[in-house]
Amino acid sequence: MTGFISLDCGLVPKDTTYVERTTNITYISDGTHIDSGVVGRIINDTLRTQFQQQVWNLRSFPDGQRNCYNFNLTRNQRYLIRGTFLYGNYDGLNLLPSFDLHIGQTKWTSVSIRELSSSLIREIIHVLTEDSLQICLVKTGETTPFISSLELRPLNNNNTYVSQSGSLMLFNRVYFSPTPSFIRRSLYRYDEDIHDRIWVPFIKDNTTSISTDLPVDTSNPYNVPQLVAKTAMIPADPTQPLNIRWSFGEITAQSYVYMHFAEIQNLEAGENREFNITFNGLPWFSSFSPSKLSITTIFSSRAMSSPDGTFSFTFTMTGNSTLPPLINGLEIYKVIET
């Protein structure tokens, strides 16, 4: 598909391609999109068995304050852009790098590597205002910027992940399973839209996880993976509300939220699940009942903000409900003005 780009950064020679065996994604060298930097490679065999092949190589930028990847794309097209970073002490210095990522002249985010052997992912949904795109690594201190892989996915469904202004930087995308495994849903389609999203397992205190072996209809525009749809979080005490809370640490931060729900329990006669959702104590969605074995997505059509930078959602049973609230998946984005 036009615009579907998967770069293995530091892969040489520049005409090299391969198919990553666990995702069936074809990766190419980044050498056709950048002419600066130094190629490197993770030499730790243990890390190479733990991570997918596209992060075994990397490109570092010891010279210059700003080094940019260049792409010729299509104006007004929306892209999911993902950078992945695995340091792995490739340079033998044991210096954890910190630097910034920019889209053109706009700061996208900061990258601060916390551990030698952990990968870091940064993701944003961005609408192109020109027929070209620059993604830049910017030096901010004494350490050397680097990148392991860079991926661009066109989002052709114009009714999903829409912001009133700016770009949407991923803050978190979670599903509610006690099993500590990531889900990478690659190359699945809705109409002509190709998504490639990574879901992180999460379970919070005072909650528990439920699941089903039955298939769930996920054919709404957000096309949630089956493994996400088949699990859900409920309060450990079914008489108590379910609470989800986060903070960006900025009182001016704006957010878009996407919540995915499906009834995955076999309800007995007389059982009913219905709940209200409040945002920071104010009504947000009332008398909601998840559809049986079918995903419904509730989302914010306008940017949400909080006077203290804290976003708190509470899910509370209605008087008609006999079962506690649940949620199957959650996506949180922060607005980046460009």
Secondary structure, DSSP 4 states (H G I P E B T S, - for coil): -TT-EEEETT-SSTT-EEE-TTT--EEEEGGGT---SEEEE---HHHHHHS-GGGSEEEE--SSSEEEEEEE--TT-EEEEEEEEE-TTTTSS----EEEEEETTEEEEEEE---TT-EEEEEEEEE-SSSEEEEEEEE-SSSPPEESEEEEEE---TTSS--SSSEEEEEEEEE--SS---EEEEEEEETTEEEEEEEEE---TTEEEEE-SS--B--STT---HHHHTEEEEESSTTS-EEEEEE-S-TT-EEEEEEEE-B-S-PPTT--B-EEEEETTEEEEEEE-PPBTB-EEEE-SS-EE-TTSEEEEEEEE-TT-SB---BSEEEEEEEE--
